[in-house]
Amino acid sequence: MNNTGVRDDVQEVDVVVIGAGQAGLSSAYHLQRTGFVPERDFVVLDHAPHPGGAWQFRWPSLTYGKVHGMHALPGMELTDADPARPSAEVIGEYFDTYERTFDLKVRRPVEVRAVREGDGDGRLLVETSDGVWSARALINATGTWDRPFWPRYPGQETFRGRQLHTAQYPGPEEFAGRRVVVVGGGASGTQHLMEIAPYAAATTWVTRRPPVFREGPFTEEFGREAVALVEERVRQGLPPKSVVSVTGLPLNDAIRQALDEGVLDRRPMFDRITPDGVEWADGQRVDADVILWATGFRAAIDHLAPLRLREPGGGIRVEGTRAVADPRVHLVGYGPSASTIGANRAGRAAVRDIRRLLDQEPAAV
């Protein structure tokens, strides 16, 4: 250990991939396909205890049959999955098989603490719980699961009931006999409500904006338009929004039934939280035992802070997957590539770009 607190036994590779979810595994696959060798030319670091990315932390009631838009990883289809099994199990096993099939040698659990500039050699230093890695390029595929967003409202600390976030959602049975306020107008909020309603004593749904339910098929053209809107924010250096925030919620049979039954009877956002529930400015109030914040996630990129990539708008300006402020850094699964199919495509694009970059630069001797 030197006097800066950094270990002396720095390990050198061409590329470090941070994260082994859909985006990270897709990137690792394409690195290998283009001639990079795992553990020699690139390394994949994952903080999770097991294969499966964020899926391994999903609640048991989210079965594989309820998962919308899970796209297979490149090079290996997910076949014959039981729709009644928890998605955490199905996708965890699939990712595990994928890692072993392609011998990607994912290292876990490894916490990445910081990525910073190297010692004037054009390399990046990746400081982790497993030592320090020196890399010519970096693929950041850390997703959002580790950064649940908790809004702040007056009186929040006085609430005598339980507050939890989607990231801690245990499944509907734990809400039996409880009065539950669900906050959030996205897919998670509606799914939580529909699951909890049969068990809870009462449910109340509140959102900042009226939910938009989309009828008709999700066409490829519509999907491209939605992704383009998210991509534009990222190009401007603004924090990315989810694709769902642009597309709206699909109006399927389950949603229609919940609307007919009053489960999805939305109320505007409350103004304050009281010890016994929530209250609006006009004096209306709802008593509650639980507030469930289905308020989304933010990109888990704090470890990149030493590189000073953030723009004044709060996000990282990205062209394709490349950070505009540092062409050695690629963000995959960020903004427009946050969907499973988007992560696959972004992984391929990032590797193609990195290959061009490294071919132009001499390797360290």
N, C-alpha and C positions, 0 to 999 in steps of 0.2 A: 504494500500500500504506500503510495507516495504522499507528499504533504498536502495535496489537494483533495485527498479522500478517495481518489480513483485507483482502482487496482492496476498493478503494473502488468499483469498477465492479460493484455489485450489480445483478443482473437480477431483475425482479419478475414473478411469475406467480401465478395463483390456487393451482395445485396442482403439486407436484413428485412424480413417480412414480420410485421408485428400484428398478431391476431390470426387465429385459425378457424374463423367462421367461413361463411360462403366466399367472401371476398378474398380472405387470406389463402384459402385452399385453392381457389381458382388461380390466383397469382402464382402460387407455388407450382401448380400443374404446368402453367405456361412457361415459367422459368425453366423447369425441367425439360419441357418439350423443345425449347430453343437452345439446349446444350448446357445449361447451368446444372451443376451437380449438388444435391443436398449435402449440407455439412462441409462441403469443400468450397463451393462458390456462393452458396446462399444458406441461410438458416431461417427457420420459422419459429418464432417465439410466441407462446400462448399462455395467458395468465389463468385460464380456466383449468379446473382439475381434470376434466375428461374431454374427449372429442365431442363436438356438437355445437360449438359456438354458443351463442345466446340461447339457442333452442333448449339446451340442457337445463336451463333455469325456468322454463315455462311451466305453468300450473298443470296438474294432471288432467283436468277437465278439458284442456285444449287438445283434443284428439287430432290425429292426422287428417281425418275426414273434414275437420273444421278449418284446416289451414288453407288459405287462399293464395294461389300463385307461387307455391314452392317449386322452383325450377331446379332441375338436376344439375349437379356439378359437371364441368366439362370432362368428357371421356368416360363417364360411367353413369348409366341411368339408375334411378331409384325405382325398382319394380316390385310388384306383389306386396306392397305395404298394406297392412290391415288398417282400414280407416277408423276402427274403434280403439286402436291403441293410442296412448299418449304420444303427441308429436315429439316430446323430449326423448322418448325411447326410440321411436322410429328414426328420427333424423340423427340422433346421437350414434346409433348403430351404423347408419349409412355413412356418416362422416368418418367413423372409426375404420370401417372397411375401406373407404376411399384412401385414407392416409396410409393404410398398410398395403393396399394394392399398388399404389404408386411409390411406396417407400419414401415418403416425404420427410420422415424423421423429425416430426414436430417436437419441440422441447416444451415441456409443461410440468408443473406450473411455474412460469417465469413472469415476474412483474417487471415491466419496463418503467423505470423511474424518470429518465430524462434522455432526450436526444439533443446533442449539442455539436457545435463546430469542433473539428479535430485540431491538431496542433500544426496548422498551416500547411497540411499536406493535401488539402482538398477533400478529405474524408470526413465522414460523420462518426461521432462516438455515441454509441447506444449503451447507456448505463442501466444495468438490470440486476435483479436478485441472483442471477447466474453469471455475474461477471460483466465485463465490458467488451462490446463488439465494435470493431472499426469497419465501416462500410463505405463503398463508393456511391451507393444509392440505397434508398429506403422506400419500402412500400408499407404505408400505414393502413391497416385494415381492422381498426379497433372498434368500429361500429358505434353504438349508442347505449347499449344496455347498462353500462357501468355509470351512466350519468342521468338518472331519472330526474325529471324537472318537477320541483315542488313550488308552486306559486305561493306567494305570501299574502295573507289577508289579515286585516285588523282583528284582534281577538283570538288568533289561531292558537296561541299558547295557553289560552284559558279553557279550551275544549276538554271536557272530562271523559269523553269517549275515546275511541280508537281512530287514529289516522294512519292510513297506509297507502302505498303507491302501487300501480300496476306491477312494478318489479317485485313486489312482496305478495302479490295476490295468491292466496292459498287454494282457491277453488270455492265454489258457492256454499258448501255445507257449513263453513264456519260463520256464515251470516244468518243462520237459522234463528228466527224470532227477533232479529235486530231491525232497527230503523236505519236504513242506509241511504246516504247521499252520495251519488256518483257524479264526479266532476270530469267533464271532458266529452267532446263531440266526435272523437275519432272511432276507429274500428274497435279498439280495446274497450272504450267506454260503453259502446252498444253491446258488445259481447258480454261484458261483466253484468250489465243490467239484465239482459235476457237470461243469464244463468242464475243470478241471485234472486230475481223476482219470485220464483216459486218457493223459495226458502224463507225470505225475509218477511218481517211483519209489515214493512212498507219500504218503498223505494222512491227516491226523488232524483230526477236527472237535471243537472244544470250545466249550461255551456255558455261560453263567452259570445259565440255567434250562433245564429240558427243553423242547425245541421242541414246539409244539402244531400238529398237522396237522389241517386242517379238511376234512371230507368234505361233499359236497353243494354245491348252487349258492350263489353269493354273492347272496342276494336283496336287494332294495331295503330291506326292513325290517331285515335284519341289518346292512346298511351304515349305516343311520340310527342304529341302536343303538351301533355301534362309534364313529361320529363323535361321538355324544352323550357317550360316556365321555371322549374326548379333549377335547371342549369343556368339560367340567366341570373338568378340570385347569386349563385356561387361565383359566376364570372365577375360580378360586381363586388365580391368580397363581403357579402352579407351572410349571416348564418343561414344554412339551408333549411328549407321547410320539407316536410314529408311529401311524397307523391300523393298520398291519400288526401292531404289537405287541399290539393288542387283538383283531384278527380271527384271528390265526394264519396258518399257511401253507396254501395250497390244495393238496389231495392230488390232483395230476394224474398222468398216466401217467408223465411223466419222473421225478417224485418217487418214485412207487411203484417204478420200476425201480431208482433209486439206493438206495432202502431195501433192496430185495431183494438187490442186489449188495454191500451193506455200505458203500457210499460215504458214506451218511448215518448212520453208526454213531457216535452222539454220545457224547462223554465229558464229565464235569463240568469246570469251569474249573480249570486248573492253579494251583498256589500260588506258583511262582517260575519265573523264566527263568534258564537256565544258559548258559554259553558255547556249548554244543553242542545246546541244545534246551530242553525244558520239563520241569518236575518237579512231582509232587504231594506232599502232606504225608506220605502213606504210603510214600514212597520210589519209587513208580512214575515212570518217565521215558520220554520219547520224544525221540529224536534228530531234529534238523531243520536244514535249510538255509535255510528261509524261514518267517517268521511273517507271515501275511496277516491284518490286522485289519479284519474286516468288521463294525465296531462302530458304524456309523451316523454321524450328523451332528448338529450342534446349530444352532439358529437363528443366522444371521449378522446380529446386531443391535448389535454393539459401537459402531457409529457413532451410535446413539441414546443412548449413555450420558450425554451432557451434559443430557438431558431428565429423567433420573432416573425412568424409568418402571418399573424393576424392583421387584417386590415382595420382601418378606423370603424368600419361598419360592424366589426365583431367576428366576422368569419375569415376563412382563408380563401383568397382568390385563387381559383383553379381553372386551368384551361385543359379540357379533357380530364385527365387525372393528375396532371402535373401542377404542383404549386408554382404560381407565377413568380413568387419571390425566391424560389430555390428549385431549379430544375432537377436536382437530385432526389427530391421528395415527391412521392406520388401518394395521393389519397384515394383509396379504392373502397367502395361502399360508403362514400361520403356524398351527400346531396343527391344528384340525379342517379347515381349508381347504387343507391341504398336498397333497391329491390334485388331479389335473388338473381333474376336474369340480367339486371343491370350490373351486378357485381361480377358476373361471369365475363361479360363483355369488357368491363373496365379492367379486370385482371389481365386480359389479353392485350388491351391497349397499353396499359402501364408497362408491361414486359417489353412490348415492341419499342416503346419510347426509351426505356432504360437500356435496351440492347444497342440502340443507335447512340445514346449518350456515352456508354462505356466503350464502344468501338472507336469513338472519336478521341477518347482520353487514354493515355498510357496507364497501364496498371502500375501500382506502387512496386518498386523493386525491393 
